[in-house]
Amino acid sequence: MKKVLFSLSGGRILKATALFASLFLLALQSTGQLVSNYSFSQSSGTYTPITGGTVVVSNSEPYPGGDDSAAMDDFIYHPITLPFSFYFNGGTYTQATICTNGWIAFGSGTFLGSTPISGSDPDFSGIIAALGVDLMGPSGATGTFTNGSATITNVSNTTSCVAGAKIQGNDVPAGATISSFTANTITMSAAATSSGTGDFFSFTSGEIRTATTGTSPNRTFIIQFKNMGIYANSSTAPNNVGLNFQIQLSEGGGNTANQTVSVVYGSSFISNSSTRTAQVGLRGASSSDYNNRTSTWALSTAGGSNNSTISLSSSSIPVSGLTYTWNPPPACNGTPAAGTASANTATACIGSPFTLSTAGATATPGIVFQWQSSPTGAGTFTDITGANTANYTVTNQTAATDYRLKVTCTNGGASVNSNTVTVAQSAPPTVATLPYYQSFESWTTSCYTNQLPGNSWIVSPGTGDNSWRRDDQGSSANWSSTAGDYTPASKYGAHSARFHSFNTPALDSGTMDLYINLSPAGTKEISFYYINQDGDDSLVVSLSTNGGSSWTNLGTLKAAVDWTYALFATTSTSANAIIRFKGVSDYGGTDIGMDSLTVRVPTCVAPNTLTATSAVTGSSATLGWTQTGTPAQWQIAYGTNGFFVGTPVMQYASSTTATLSNLSPGASYYYYVRAICGSGDTSSWAGPYYFTMNCPTAATLPYIQTFDNYLPGCWTEAQGYLGTGTTLSGNYTAWYPSYYLNDVSVNNPAVDINLYSTGTNDWLISPSIDLGSGGNAVISFNFGVVEYADIIPAQLGSDDSVAIVVSTNNGATWSKANIVKLFTAANTPVNNTTGGARFTVPLTGYTGVVKIGIYATEGAINDPADNEIFVDSLLITSCNLSAIHLGNDTSFCQGNIMTLFANAPGATYHWNNNSTGDTLLVNATGIYYVTASAQGCAVSDTITITVDPLPTITAINTSGSSPAISFTANVQNATSYAWTFGDNTSATTASPTHTYTANGTYTVQLIATNDCGSDTLTKTLTISGLGVSNVIAEKDLNIYPNPANNVVTIENSSTAQLQTLSVINNVGMVVAQQQLNSKKELVKLSSLAAGIYTFLIQTDKGFVTRKIVVIR
């Protein structure tokens, strides 16, 4: 998981790169002053921890979990007031910045990384790094947990433990603390929720504290880092670390040349096998000016590059009392050198800052810089307030100006002036008049390419990520990327104005100023459309009526998932007004767009002071507004979060109040209202006004949640590892709104969570829902997994899981026993971007008021996979379908058809052969099933059908010789047999033997029977004195082919002599005869119809019969 970087200012948590330009006092600085000129010494002494003073921050949250401020992870704290003015790198400071990554800084900046000396960010005027590495407040260890026991045994290290500290892990109950500890055990405030050996856990331990020792002018200001851990984003590399060290700033008897920097290391430990590297030393105004250490802690040497480090591991750690000291160079004396002054531009654009700088000026302790200015050519130079640095940024030049730098050595008071630098001024903007319209379609070049949407505008800064541009022209402002674009690109036309917050540091801003004459009488309306689809960035609209000397905030616009109408009004009559549109960044998400600006004096005045004047109930709200004039009626547009005027739900009112009905409980709504003064004469839209509906005591079924808005009405977020009786805490999670399966083309909002790092145990929790008393509720929803920021289907990590959980005590506690659907790596569904995998789960036995939780956990293994999990279209309803009964398993005879009936009124049907009717015709053996679905639930039934076949006879066979003949038959599916032998005798066995009493030709008949019917076959048999048939072995008389078409061949390999052939049909008639004179004879069959025939062959030894099949 990418670490989110934060900083802290004025007690408010802000995202990474907030600029603290106003949070330091700098008396002097010079680019000529180099920290590389500081001298270094190393010694051994005593580390004395401080216990008084001021606690800057104390670790209050284990990691992972909570926010980065509470975890002391990648945070900077400013301002830290120094007890005395401190000279460093050519500047004198009264405030400093502390970073949790083991360093402090002077001046303004935003960098908060773990490479403070080599970091490329042009931040701060100087940095002191005691242990520049990725540190954090929590420590950690491994141990053995026993479910139900509060004692952790076999703990790897308890050196950093503090009684009362919060503790967190997969086996640890939510909200647990450390009650007591020994060298290898920890007792928690609550029993473990599961068992595990060698399981990782973290606990709060770190602290940053400041204190002042000694008396003026020989005081020492101490910044102490206590029990700091090293960031470890893996349960396989536990953070078993406790680091202690101080940065000490000496007052030096009031002499800046004696104000030293010391780093003193305390007793520390590292109890894991990981090896890190730390940056130790000083950095000046840039990373090219450094004075750092490398090699070993005990025998350090000067670093050869700005990224030189010292190894930090269990075998390479500074001993307690080790002290590194840096001393500044000597103070100035006599007349200093003025150096050469320059500006980075020859012509200043209004609203675009530029920088003055000097090269070659004397820069030692005691030097004071002061920039001065004069109207060009006047020669009347005066000091510029606050311009006391070697590099000074001019932000508000409005006319051509001369600049110079005055350099003074306080040791004797000698001063010298630099050369004069002249900076011309660009032409001012043309003041626009009313009515004014700006489409943002065509931008012009001023000081920078494509900088202005018109000649009445100033865009500041003129270039960089925080410079406004047309939506497709960011490259002309040197944006870092074009990522963060919104869709569609405009409300009207093809283009819009775009603020690139995706790459702009957090809280940095960029402005577009419209210079306009508002002197006409009447209320002026400022209307436009804006879009801000993702993130915490904002668009601030303000007005200056005195040419920019002061400003009035008209309003701040935040998230808008589609183009949204905005309206502001003013009664100002200033002829030199400026309307400012300021984008404020969140460093991520999508950019801010603005389109179709209109400034006018309307003939029909818009309403104002929008309210929800009466109590907001579960399904309706009464709205109100005030109105100047007497419109005929009003039109209201309203919708949920993200709706915009253009596709609204409309309602009309005849007075300044209106009631909206059929609203969703807990949902947030916006509404706009405009006046209708006559046919075709309407005011601008006023609004939006925001209100939220109350949540009911318990929602009734059916309950539907589409997740079109986040958080959904009456839903909450929480954290906590799911055990047997988990109590959840917190109200912030990693769940967030997105398009289902990241497919923006479908435009289907859903909820999404990125499972990437261990420690994620995040919940989305429904409002109270009454399932009724029947115990027959069902829940259905869409679920899918894709790769991060992609639509490629993916699997959950090896021990990741997502569960649908029921709380039977209305959310007080949650238990694994109430998981109704669990997704793991083994059963991750196949995704479909147009709807995903749909699941329907019975809530059998659950009754009354419950809450439903959607629980996602990364587990203990930090898998390399980076996936997103989506849930959408949740429905809970009662399953009131009547049971389907297809009947008992049954059978019927071949040739019949059976009709199956599925009787579930109002349902849709799905049979096993994919048919969808309420009946199914069956004529074959099989297992048949049907599912009936309605209102999100389903019932089904299965029946086994057996089709009994008719009996069949394919041949009657004989063997033996007169007078006893044995009969067999090729018969299937028969249960009884009826033989007649042609001599008025019969038999009922399957294979009888019959003895004839006289020679002759006999017709033998077999009738085979079962419960479904019968089959009959006859055979003609000739009996003579020599016996019957088969006097030639089967193998010695070959008749082929069989079946045959026109001709067969009779081939005799026995000693018998063939004489005549008689062909007999199936009713015993001789239909053909032929003389046989040789061992091999051809017999023509062309005159015979298709059927089964008997070849009766007379030989010199008796008769032979064979069956022949003729086909056509």
N, C-alpha and C positions, 0 to 999 in steps of 0.2 A: 504494500500500500504506500503510495507516495506520501511522504510526511508533509502535512499542511503547516506552513510557517505563519506565526503570529507575532504581534508585538503589543505592548501595553502602553497606554497613554492616559493620564488623568483617571485611572481606575477603570477605563473602558477597554474591552478586548477588541483589537482591530486586526485585520488580516495583513499578511506579511509586510508589505513595503511602505508603510505610512512614513511620511517625511516629517522629521522633527526640527524643521528649520527655525522655529521660534523658541526652541527649548535649550539654547546654550548662550553663554555670554563669552565672546571672544575679543580679547583686547588687541592681540596682534598675531600675525602669522606670516610666514614668508616661504615662497617656493624655494628660496635659497637655503632655508633651514632644513637639515637632514638628520633623521634619527641615526643614520649611519655614522654621524660624528659623535654620538654618545659613546663614552668609554664603559667597559664591562668588567665586573669582578665577580668571583664566585667564592663562597665561604660556607662553613658549617656552623650552625648555631642551635638555638632552641626554638621550637614552634610553640607559641602560646595562643591557644584558642581564645576567642572573645565570646563572652556570653551575654554582655549587655548591648548597648547601642540600639540599632534599628534593624528589625527583620524586614528585608526587602521583599522576600517571597519565601514561603514555606510550602514544600510539596504536600498537596492535599488530595491527590488522586493517584492510585496505582496506574500502571500502564500495561497493556493497552486499556483504554476506557477513558471516559470523560473528555475534557478538551485539553489542548496542549498547554494552556496557561496553568491549569491545575497540576499537570504532569511536569511542569518546568521543562518543557521540551521545545527547543528552538524559539526562545522568547527573549526579547530585549526589554529592559526596564529603564524609563527615562521620564523626567529628569531626576538624577541623583545629585542633590546639592552638596557641594564640597564645603568643608568648614573653613577653608582658606583658598585664596587664588593660587592656582597651580600652573606652573610654566611647563609646557611640553611642546616640543617640535616647533618652536617659534611662536607659540600662542599661549596666552594666559586664560585659564578657564575657571569658571565657578560652578560648572555642572558637568556631569559625566553620564554615560550610558553603560549599563551592565548587561552582558549577554550570558545566558545560561550555558553557553558552550565554552566557558572558561576564560573570558576576556572582557576588558572594559574599553571604552572609546570616548574620544572628545570630539566636539563639533556635531554637525548634523549628519544623519545617515540612516540607512534602512537595512544594511547588510546584517544578517543574523546567522550566518553559516558557521561551519566548524573549521574553516581555513582562513582565519582572520588576517594573516600576513600576506598570503598569496592570492587571496580573493580578488577577482578582477573588477568587482563593483567599485565605481568611483565614489566610495562612501567614506564619511568621517574625515576629520583632519588628523587623526592619529589613533593608534590602537596599541594596547598593552595586552599581550597574550601570555597567561600563566600556564594554561593547559588547553591549547586550541584543538579540541577534539569534540565529537558529537556526544555531548553529555545530556543528562536528563535527571530529574529529581528522584524518581523511584529507583530502588535497588531491587534485587531479586535473589532467589535461591531455588533449590530443588529439595524435595522431602517426600516422606511417605504419609499418605492420608488414609484414614480408616473411616468409612461411612458411619456417621453417628457419633464420632469422637471429635472433640475440640482440639486434640493434641496432634501436632505435626511432629513426626520423629525423623531421625536421620537427616536433619537440615544441614545443607552443605556449608552455610555460613550465616551467623547471626550478628556479626560485628556492627552492621548498620541498623539493627533493629531498634525501634523506639516504642515503648509501651504506649498504647492508644493509637498507633499508626493504622491506617486503613490497609487491608490486605485483599488481594484479588487473585483468582485462579479458577480453573475449571472445576476443582473440587471444593472451592470456598463459597459459602453462602453469601448472597448479596449483602453488603453493608457491614461485613465482619471487620473487627479490629484485632490488633495484637494485645492480649491481656498481660502476658508475661513471656519470658524466654530464658533459655539457658544456652550453653555453648552449642548444643545440637538439637534443641527442641523449641517449639513455639506453641503457646496455648492461645487459641483464638477465642473470641467472645461468643462464638456459636459453633455448633458441630458441623463437620464436613458433610457435604451432600453426596459424595461418592468416594470410592476408594481408588488409590493409585500409588504406584511406587516410582520414585524419581520424577515426580510431576513438578513442573515449573510453576512458581507463583511470584507475584511482585508485591511490594509494600512501600508505603510512603516513607521517605527518609531524608531527602535532600533539603537544604536550606541555604539561602544567601543572606548574609547579615553585614551591616557596616557599623563601624565604631571609630571614635577619635580618641587617641591616647596622647599624653603629654600636655604641655601648656604652650601658649603662643609666645614667641614665634617658632617654637620647636615641636610642633604637633605632628602626629602621624595619622593619616586617614587610612583605615584598613577595610578592605572588601574581602570578606571571608566566604569561601565555598565549602560547605560541609556535607559529607556523606553523599556526594554526587555519584550517580551511576553512569554507565556508558550505554548509549542507545543500542538495543538489540531487538531486531524485528523478527525474532524466531524463537520458538520454544526449544530448539535444539542448541541454541547458543545463549544459555541463561545469563542474565545481567547480574552476576555475583561480584559486584564491584562496589567499593566505597572509597572515594577520593576526597582528600582534604587539603586545602591550600589557601594562601592569602596573597592579595596584591596590596602593597603598601606604598603610599605616596607621602613623601617627607616634605614638611614646610620649609626646611633648610634655613632656619634662622631668619626668614623673610627675604633671603637672597635667592633670586631665581636661578642663579648659577649653581646653587647647592641643593636644589629641589630634585631629589633622586627618586628613582623607581625601583622597588624591590619586589621580588616574588619569593615567598617563603612556603616550603612544602611541609605538610604535616604527615602524621601516620596514616597510611593508606593501604588498601589491599585489592588485589585482583585474583579471584578464585576460579577463573575459567581459562581455557586454553587459547582464547582468542588473542591476537596481537594487533594493536592499533598503533598509529603514529600521531604524535602531537606536535603542533606548531608552538614554539616558545620564543618570545622576544618582542621587539617593537616594530611598528609599521608607521610610516609617515602619512602624508596626504595621498599617496598612491602606493601601489604594491612594488613599485620600482625603488622605493626608499625603505630599507629594512635594516634591522640589526638583530639577528636571530641566532639561535643555538642549535647544534646538531651533535652527532657522535653519541656519547653516553651521558647519563644524568650526572655521575660523579666527576667525569672528566670531559665536560662539554667543550666544544670548539665553535668558532664563528661559522655561521651558515654560509655556504657558497652560492645559494640562490634563495629567492623568496619562498620557495616551497620546501626548504630544508626542514627536517623533523627529527625528533628523538623517539625511539621505540618505546611503547607503553604496553607492558604485559605483566604476567605474574612474576617473571624473572627480570623485568626491566621497569623499575618503579623508583621514583625519587625517595630517598630516605628522609625521615623526619628531621627538620632543622636545616636542610639544604636551602641555601639562599643565593639567588641571582640578583645582582644590583647593576643598574645602568645610571651613569652620571652625565648631565648635560654639558655641552661645551662652554668655554668661558664667556663672560658678558662683553658687550660692546665697549669701545673707548674711542673718544675723539669724534671727528666728523664722519658720518656713514656715507656709503655709496648710494646714490639715488637709483641706479639701474635704468633700464629702458622700459617705459610703459607702452602698452599696445592694447587694441580692442580686437575682438574676433569678428567685427563687421565694420564696414565703412558707413553704412546707412542703416538706421534702426527702423524697423517696422512698428507701428503702433500696436501695443499688446504683445510684442515679441521681445523677450529679454535678450541681453547680450552680456559678455563678460569682459571686464578690464583685468589686465594682468601685468606683472612686472618680471623682468629677468635681470639678474646681476646686482640687485640691491643687497646691502649688508643685512644679514639675518643671524643675529646672535642674541642671547639674553640681554634685555634692556632696550631693544629696538621697538619703536612704535611706528606703525603705518597709519596714514590718514589720506584717503582719496578726497579730492576737491573737484568742484565743477564750476563752470562759468558759461553764460551764453556765448556762443561762438563769436570770437573776435572781440569781446568786451573786455577781457582781461581781469574780470572781477571774481576771482576764485574764492569760494566759500567751502567749508567742510561739509561733506555728505554724512549725515547722521548714520552711525552704525557701519560705515564703510572703512573698517579698520583691519582688513585682511589684504594679503598680497594679491589675491584673486577676489574680485568683487563683481557681483552680478547686478546689473542695472535692469529694473523691471518696468519702469514707468516713464521713459523719456517721451516727451511730446514735442520737442523742438530741437534743432541742431545745437549741440553742446560740446564744449571743450573740457577735457579731463586731464588731471595730473596727479601724481602720487607724492606726498610729503613724507620723508623718512627722517625720524628723530631718534637720537641716542639719548636715553634718559640719564645716562652716566655723563653729565656735563651739559646736556641740553642742546647740543649742536644739531641743526636740521639742514636738509637739502631737498630740493624739488626735482622731480623727474621731468622729462620732456612732456610736451602737450600733445594729447591725442584728440582729434576732432571726429565726432560721429554725427553725420548728417541725419535728417529725419525724413521719412517717406511722407507722401501726401496723405492728409486725413481722409476718412471715409465721407462719402456724400450722404447728407441727411435725407432719409426717406420721408415721404409724405403719405397721408392717409387718402384712400384706403391702400393698404400694402399687401401684396401677395408674393410668396416665394415658394416655387415648386422644387427647388434644389436639383434641377435637371442639369444646369450648365454652371460650372465653376471657373473662375478666372485666376490667373497667376498674379501674385503681388510680390512680396519678398521671396515667396516659395511657390513652387509649381502647384497649380490647381488649389490655391489656398483659400479662396473666398467664393461663397455662393452668389455674391453680387457686390457692387461698389459701395453699398451702405453697411458693409459688414467688416468686422475684425475677428479673425480666428487666432486664438492664442493658446498654447504656443503654435508657431507657424509650421513646425515639423516635429516628428517624433511620434511614439505610440499614442500619446495623449492629445494629438492634434486632430481636430475634426476634418473630415474629408467626405466627398461624395462616396457612396457605398462601394464603388468599384475602383476608386483611385487612391487606395491606401498606400500604394508603392510610392506615390509622389510625396508622401509625408514620411517616407522611410520607416513605415511600420515594420515591426519584427516579423510579422506574418499576416496573412489575410484570414486566419482562423477566427472563429467566433461570429461568422456571418449569420444573419437572421433571414427567415423566409416568411412571406415573400419580401422581395427587396424594396418594395415601395407600396404605399397606399394607392396613389394615383401616379400615372406616368410610369417611367422606367427606373427612376433613381430616387435616392433619399440622402439626407445627411447622416453620417455615421460616426459615433464615438467608439474608439477601439479599446474597450475595457478588457478585452481578452488578454492583451499583452501589457496593458498599462498597470504599473505598480498600484497595489491597493491603496485607496483613498487619494491617489493622485487625480488631478482633474484637468479638464481642458474646456475652454469657453468659446462660444460663438456669440458675438455682441452685434446687435442690430441698432444702428444709430437712426433715430426716427423722431419726427416732429409730431408731438401729441397735442399741439395747441388748439385744434378745433374743439368746440364745446361738446359736452355729452360724455357718456360712459364709453370707453374704448374696450373692445373685446379682442383678446389675443387667443386665437384658437389654432390647433394643429393636431396631427396624429403622431403617435409615438409607439415604439415597440421595444420590449426588453424581455426576451423569452426565457432567460435563465440567469440566475445569480442574484447578488445583493447590491449591484450597482444602481445608480439613481441619476435622474435628470432633474436638476434644480433650476427653477425659473425665477428670475429676480429682475427688479426694475430700479434704475437710477434716474432721478429727475434733475440731477445737477452735473451731468457730464461725466459721471463715474466716480465722483468724490465719496458718495455713500450709496448704499443699496438697501432695497426692501425686498424681502423674500416673498414671492407670490405663491410658491408651492413647490413640493418635491414629489416627483413621480417615480414609482418603483416598478415592480414586475408587471408585464403585460404580454401575454403569450401570443397576441395578434395585434395588429394595428388598432390602437385605442384612441378615441377622441379626447382631447384635453382643452379646457376653456378657462381662461383667467380674465379678470376685468380690472380696469383702473379708471379713476376719474381725473388722473393727472392731465394738466394742460401745459406741461413743460415742452418747450421748443427744442431742447437739447437732451431728450431722453435717450436712454440706452436700455434695450431689453436683452438680458443675458440668459443664454441657455448653457448651463454648465453640466458636463458629464462627470460623475464621480465614480471611479473604478472600484471593482472588487477583485481584479486580477484573475479573471476566469469567466466561465459562463459565456453567454452570447453578448455581442456588442449592443449598444443602444442606437436606435434609429429614430429619425424625426422627419416628417414630411408634411407638405401642404400647409404652410403657415399663412394665416390671414390676420391682419390687424385692421380693425375697422370701427366706425361708429355706427351701430345698427339702428335701423328705424324701429325695430321691434326689440325691446330690451329683454335680455335673458333673465330668468329667475335667479335668485341668490339665496344664501343661508339655507341650504338643503339640510333636512333632518329626517329622522324617524321619530315622530313626535309622540307616539303612544307605545305602550308595552309591546314588545315583540313576542308573539306567541309561537306555538309550534308550527303553524302553517300559514300565518298571515302577518302583515306588518302595515301600519299606517304611516304614510309619508307626508311630509309637509315642506313648504318653501315660502319665501316672500317674493313679492313682485312689484316692480315699478310700472305704472300704467294699468290699463284695463284690457288685457287680452281676452279674446273670445273663449279660448280654452287652452289646455296644455296637453302636450304629448309626453309620455313617459317611456323610456327605454330601459330595460333592466335585464339582468342575468347574473350568473355565478361568476366567480373569479376567472378573469381572462376574457370575458365577453367584451365586445367592442361595438360601438354605435355603427351600424351598417347592416348587421344581421341580428337585431334585437327582438325580444318579445315586446310588443307595443301595447300601450293602454292609454286611454284618453281620460281627462278629468275636466270638470267644469268649474272647479274651485281650486284653491291652493292646498288641498289635501287629497290624498288618494289612498286606497287600500289595495295592497297586492295580496292575492290569495294563492293557495296551492303551492306554497313554498316548502322546501325540504328542511326538516329539523336539523339544526346544527350547521347548515350550509351558510357560506358567506355570499352576500349579494352586493352588486353595485347597481346604482340607478342614475340615469340622467333625466333631465326634464327641460323642455323648451316651450316657449310661449308661441301661440298661434294668434297673431293680431288680425289676420284677414286672409283672404284668398291669396295664396302665394307669398304671404308676408309672415315669415317665421323668424324667431330669434335664433341665436346660436344655442347649442346644447350647454346646459349648466350641469356640472358634475365632473367626475362621478362622486357619489356619496356611498359610503361603505357601511354595511350593517351585517350582523350575524344572528341567525335564528337560534333560539334556545333548543337544548337537547331534551327529548322526552324522557320520562322516568324509565321507560323501556320501549324500544321499537317493537312493532308487531310484525308478524309474517304476512305476506312475503317481504323479506328485507333484501334490497338491491343496493350494491355499491359498485359504481363504474370506475371509480378513481380518476374521474375527469379533473378533479381539483385536489390539491395537496396542502395541508392535511385534509382528508375528507371530513365533512361535518360530523362532530361528536367523536371522532377517532382520536387516539392519543399514541404517543411514542414512549418507550421505556427500554431499560436495559436490565439484563440479569441472566445468568446461566440457568437453564431449565433443569431443575432437580425434582425432588419428590414433594416439595412444598415451598416453591420459590416465591419470594416477595420481590417485586420489581421496583426499580428506582430510576430517577432521572427522567428527562423529557426530551432528550436529543439522541438521535440514532443516525445510522448511515443510510436508512431508507430515504428515498427521494423520488420526485416525479420524473417520468420519462415517457417516451413512446414505446409501446409494447414491442419487445424484442429488438429495440433500437431501430425499428423500421418507420422512419418519419413519413414515408410515402403513404402509409395507411392512416396516419393521423389518428391513432388510437392511444390516448393517454393511459398510463398504468403506473404501478409503483414498482420500484427497482432498488436493488441493493447490490453493491460490489463487494463480494467476498474475496479478500486477498490476503489479509494478515490475521494472525492469531489474536484472540481476545475479543473478536466480534460476537456479541450475544445480544442482538438487537430485535426489538419487537414493534409490530404495529398492532394496536388493540382496538377492537370494535367498541361501539357504544353498547349499553345494556340491550339485550334482545330477548324478548319473551318467546320461548319455543312452544308454549302451550303445554297441555297436560297429556297429549297423546303419545309422546315419545317417538314420533314418526317423522321428525324433521330431517331434511337433507341439506347439505351444503354443496354447491358446485362453483367452480372457478377455473380460469385459465392459468396455466403455469408453464414457464419456459426458461431455458438457460442459453445464453450466448456468450461468446468471447467479449472481453471488455471493449467498449466503444466500437462494436462491430455487430453484424447480424449472423455471423457464423455460429451454428449450433455447437454447444459445448456440454461437458459433463461437470457435475459438482466435484469438488476436490475429494481426496481420499477419505477424509473424515468430516467434510462439510455436510451440513444437513439443513433442511428447511421443513418446518412442521406446522400443521394446522392444529391448534390446541384449544380446548374448551376449559374455561374457568367456571366451575359450578357455584362459586361463592361471589359472583359478580366482580371478578378481577382482583379479589383480595390476595389470593395465592394461585399458583399454577403448578401443575404436576405432569410428569412424563406419562403417568397412567391415563391422562386425558388427551393424549395425542390421537387424533382421528385420521390423520394422513401424514406420512413421513416420506420425504424425498431424500435420497442419498446418491452417492456415486453409482450404486448398483441399479437404481431405477429412475435415473434422470430421463424424462420423456423426450421423444423426438419432437422438434419444434416445427411449427408451421406459421410463417410470418403473417398469414391472413387470419389467424384465429388461435394458433397455438394448440397445445394439448389441453383438452377440456376434461376435468375430473368431477365426478359426482360421488359424494361420500355420505352414507347414511349417518345421522346423529342418533342412532338407535338408543333409547333409554334416557336420553337427555331431555329434561323437562324444565319448565319454569324459566326464570330470568338467568341468563348466562352472558358471558363475554367470549368472543372469539379472538384468539391471538394468532398472528402470523410471525413465526419465530425463525430467525436465521442465525446460524452459528458457524464460524470458521473452524471450530474444533481446535485440537492441540497441535496439529501438524500444519506447518506453513507451506502449503503446496505451491509450486511455481505457477500453477494456472491462475489466470486473472480473469474471472468470470463475472457476469451480471445475471441476477435472478429477477424474474418478473412475475407479478401476480396481477390479474385483471378480472373484471366482470364477475364479481362475487355475488352469489344468490343463495339465500337461505329461505326455504319454504317447507310447508307441510306436505308430506306425501299422502294424498287422499285417494290415490288410485286403488280400485278394488282388485283383489287378487285374481290372477288369470289361472284357469284350470283347463288344460288341454285334454284332460281325461287320463285314465289309467293306461299303462302300456298295453298294447293289443296287437292282434294279427288279423289278416284276411287273405282270401284266395287271390291268386294271380288272375289279372284281367278285370278286377274291380278297382274302384277309386274311392278314397276316404277323404272327407272334408274336415279340416281342423279349424276350430273357432277360437279366436282371441277376443274376448268381450271386455274391453276397458274403455267406456265412453269418454270421448274428449282426448284420447291419447293418440300418439303416433306410434306406428308398429315397425319393427325390424325383425324379419325372420332370418334363419340361418342361410337361406339362399338369396338374401338381400331384397326379397319382395317386401312391400310395405302395406299390403292390404290387411283387413281384419280377419281374412280366411286364407287357408292354404290347401290346395288339392294335392293328395299324396297317392302315388301308385308304385312305390318302391320301398324296399327295406331301408331303414335308417333311423338316426336320432334327430328329432326335429325340435327346435326351440324358437321362442319369440320373446322379444322385449318390448314392453309398452312404456312410453315416456310421456310425461306431462308435468309442467311446472317445476322442472328441475329434478324430478324423481322418476324412478323406474321400477317396474315389476316384471317378472319373467316366469316362464315355465318350460319344462322339457318333457317330451314324450318319446318312447321308443316304439317304432312300428315294424312289424315283421310281416312280409308278404310271402304266403305259402305257395310254392310252385305246383303246377299240374304234373302228373306222371308222364313219362315218355319212354317208348320202346323203339330202338333203332335196329335190332337184329334178333332173329331166332337161330340158334346154333344147335347142330345135332352131332352125335358121336356114337360109336358102337356099331354092331352088326346085327342082322336079323337073328332072332326075333326081338331082342331087347335093344331099344334105342334110347339114349340119354339126351334130354333137352335142356338147354340153357338159353338165356336171353340177355341182351344188353338193355337194361332197364334202369331208370332213375326216378327217385321220389315216389316209388310205389309202396303201399302198405299191404296190398293183397294181390293175389294172382289167380286167374281162371284159365286153365288150359283145356282145349278140346283137341282130340287127335284124329278126327275124321272117321273114326270107326265107332262112334256113339259112346266113346269113353272120355273121361276128363280127369283133371288133377288141380290141386290148389296150392301146391308148393312152388317155390321159386324155380327149382331145377329138378323136375320129375324125370323118372325113367319109365318108358312105356314099351310093352311087348306086344307086337302085332301078331295076329294069328293067321293072316292071309296075305299073299302077294297082292300088290295093287298100288294105285296112286291115291295118296291121302292129303287132305288140306288140314294143316295144323294151325290152330288159332290161339293167341294169348291175349287176354284182357288184363291190363295192369291198372289198379285202382288206388286212390287215396281220398281224403275228405273233400278235396276240391274237384275231383272228376276222375276220368279214366282215359286210357289209350289202348288201341287194338292193333295187332299185327298178325298176318297169316303167312304160312309157308307151305308149299307143295312138296310132298315126300313120296317117293316111289319105292315100294318094297318088292324085291324079287327073291327068287330062291337063293341067289348068291349073296344076299345081304344088301345092305343099303349104303349108298354114298361113301364118301371118304375112304374108298379102297386104295386111294393114292394119298400118301402123306402130304400135308399142307405145303411143305417146302418143296415137294417134287412137282407140283402143278402150279404154275405161275400165270395169272391172268392180269394183264396190265395194258394201259393205265386204268386205274379204278379210283375215283370216278372217271368215266370216259365220255367222249363226245360222239365221234363218227366211227371209230375203229378201235378194237382191242386186239391184243395178241394173246393166244393160248400157247404156252410153252411147256412141254411135258418132258421131264428128265427121269421118269420112273420106267420100270420094265413093262408096265401095262400098255396095251395098244389102244389108242383112242379111236372110236368108231363114229358116233353121231353126237350132235349138240342140239338140245331143245331149249329155247328161251321162253321162260314162263313169267307172266306178269304177276302183280301182287294179289290178283284174285284167282290165280291158279290156271289161267289160260295160256296155252302154247301159242306164242305170237310169231315165232320164227324157228326154222330148223336148218341144219347144215351138216354135210358129211365131213368127217375129220379123217385125213389120210396120212398125216405126217406128225412129226414131233412138235412142229411149230406151225400154227395156223392163224390167218387173219380173219376176223369176224367183223362184218360191216354192221353198224348200228344206226345208220342214217334213217331207216324207216321207223325207228322206235321213238315214242314220246319220252320226255323226261320222266324219270321215275326209278324205282328199285326193281330189278329183275333177278330171276334165279336162272343160272346156267346149269342145266341137267345134262351131264356128259356120260354117255354109255361107253364102257371099255370092255375089253375081253375078260376082265376080272370082276365087273360089276359097275355100279353107278357112282358118279361123283357129283356133288352140288357145290356151287359157289354163288355168292351174292354179288351183283354188279349194279353200280349206280350210273345212270345215264343222265347227263346234264345237257341243257340247251342254252 
